[in-house]
Amino acid sequence: MEPQLNDQRAHAVVIITLPPSDDPSQGKTISAFTLTDHNYPPEIHPEDHPNPTFQPDPLHQNSDLGLWFSDLSTGSPRLVLSLLAISLLAIAFYGSVFPNTVPVFRVYDERDRDEEANRRETSSFVFPVYHKLGARAIPDRNLAEVVDVVKSGILVESIDKELVNPVKVNDVFSTMAASFDSSTTILPVGGDVYPNGLYFTRILVGKHYFYLDIDTGSDLTWVQCDAPCRSCAKGANQLYTPRKGMLVRSAESLCVEIQKNQVTEHCENCEQCDYEIEYADLSSSLGVLTKDEFHINLYNGSVADLDIVFGCGYDQQGLLLNTLVKADGILGLSRAKISLPSQLASRGIISNVVGHCLPSDLNGEGYIIMGSDLVPTHGMTWVPMLHHSHLEVYQMQVSKVSYGYGMLSLDGRVGKVLFDTGSSYTYFPNKAYSQLVKSLKEVSGLGLTLDESDKTLPICWQADFLISSMSDVKRFFRPITLQIGSKWWIISRKLVLQPEDYLIISNKGNICLGILDGSSVHDGSTIILGDVSMRGHLIVYDNVKRRIGWMRSDCVRPRDSDFNVPFFQG
């Protein structure tokens, strides 16, 4: 039975408008409308005038939406209420996804906006780093005596002729910690896989600059030291001279930390803290722990100085001496308490998050970040960080490894991948390496032949055409895929190494395999991911959430939408 016109009643309709997804700051709006039937004077009824002439309501005129609402109002009042409830749930869901959107029932005043801005402020540091060969001159600058926070949220310096008192700087950072989530350190990085074989940064320690080989597999930061020196390479700069009275005593906690994995027993009553480190290639460094001021450039070019514990290495042995022709020491970036990021995190200056982006270009500059502020919130692939029983290294589990569509053996067990910027090349366990080399024989029929006279790396190919760049030969090779987590291909995470992530071009113009036999490296069963496979990626080690993430990047500067200050200063 169709309803009579005089049975229709007025109904209220609420229309909720959400902001556009690309600009949630516009907020949400709620509009209320009243839908009514055609109005007749009380004394006039439609049945008394079969053909009345009247002007339709503008809301209903030529509007299917109005008729639809009218039908819903009269026939399905529960449906109207259900739609209204669904709209309210949509608002709640949208608010949870976009928490920074202006709430419907709250009006921000200027103080609210200022408080919100303060919560988003961050401070950062910059260590100027350039290639050792042809390095650009960096003008000397006085250190900041006072570090202030300005309205824009950037730290600025007051220049003074005297060095800043570290206590003053630490007091500033302690105050900052109460209002900032964390700070972030940025260290621009230079170097290459070949021919130099290392990536390095440049840090001002005391009164002198030192080039340090960045190493995520090392705990201790150390420099070659005149204490006096028993065995030191020429180095990029003069030997470091330790400051009087700054040696670390054996009873201090960081001494206990560095000596816990050493062969010699810890000496509780010694006046100094001795250390001896042996690396995977059997190189070693012997020295003592000391303290000195690391002068740290802030993100906007300001400077702070902090007392850092590091090693004074007076006896280096093995292949390490070759590396130290181009650098002065090692920058330890591992999870250990004595590493540089851990020492900064323990003072509340940064959150314990480390990332690096190594440039692929020979003349390019990459960067290291310490702290979480500049870690991208989108585009990263994250996997759990695997705990090691006694080493503070960065590693993850891998369930499968493949070259193209062919599987490489992990001896029927879950494998491990260790991220090590101290290794120029990548290492596979023996069986997986042998299968990879066998699979690569296919390139010999595609215009490439083995060149045993090229001793750059164990396997190099000569082409019957000129190789000017990696793009000339990458079509002959297949990607290597590391499957992390589940063995189900669809739901697992993957780290894909394209040909440019495991090949180099030698000085002879040949293409060489940058993956080596790792049977005698580490424990022999772990994949060591070296610089060659990490170039052109931003890789982040989040020690707070215990995860490792990566994404492709040109490594020019961090992807950061919240900061507008230039990346390189000076």
Summary of the structure (lengths in Angstrom):
residues: 570
radius of gyration: 32.3
end to end distance: 83.7
largest distance: 117.7
contacts: 1721
relative contact order: 0.11
helix: 20%
strand: 31%
